Amino acid sequence: MQKGDYGNVLWEFNPNGWVGILFTRDIFDGTLGLAFGHLTIFWRSLKLSRMTTGITTIARNGGGAHLDLLSATYIAKAKFIR
């Protein structure tokens, strides 16, 4: 980052931040490998957002019985995940 003319900061794109999210660097030889922990968290977040969107869409359209079935299924799956 560099100082701007009026005290602000001049931002420049740097892909190293994204590399740090997607990959992990080995401390001994410096090679890159996938960061499975970060990818797992991203995948769970994506699944949760899709489920939330589906449940709210069904609830908004008046599908009360379907909402009960979906929430019961989600709760049953959540017990087995832990």
N, C-alpha and C positions, 0 to 999 in steps of 0.2 A: 504494500500500500504506500501511496505517496501523499504528501501534504498538498492540498489544493491552494489556490490563490487567496481564498477568503476563510481559511481555517477549516474547510471541510476536507474530506478524504476522497481521493480519486480511486475508485474501485476498478480493478482489472479482473477479468475472468481467469481463474486458475483451476485446472482440472484435478489438482492434487487432493482437494477436498472430497470429490466424488470417488477418486481412487481409494481414499481412506475409508469410505463407507462400503464399497463393494469388495475391496481386497484387503488382505492383511499381509504385512511384510515380515518375513522370517528374520529373527534377530541374529542368526548366525551367518547366513549367506546372503541375505537381502533379497531373496526371491519373493515374488508375489504369489499368493494363493487366495482362493475365494474365502470371504468372510461369511461362513455359513450361519453364524449367529445373527448377523444383520439381515441376511436374506430370509431367514426363518421369521424374524420379527416382521419384516416387510410383507411376507406372504400371509401371515396371520392377520395383519392389519387389513390387507386387501380382502381376505375372506370375510372378516367382520363387517367391513363397509358394504360388501355385496349383500350379506345377510340382513343388515340393518335396512338397506334400501328396499329389499324385497319385502320385509315385514311391514315397513311403513307404507309401502305401496298397497299391499293387501289390506292393511287396516284402514287406509284412506278410502278404499273402494268398498268398504262395508263387509269385508269377509271375516267376520268375527270368529267363526268356527275354524277357518283356515289359520287364523292368527294363533289360536290356542294350540293347534297341532304343531305349527312351526316353533312356537316358544317351548313346547314340551320336548320336541326333538332336539332343540338347541341345548336345553338344560341336561337332557340325557347324555348328549355327546360331551358336554363340558365336564361331567362327572368322570368320564372315562379318560379324558385327556390328562388330567392331573395325576 
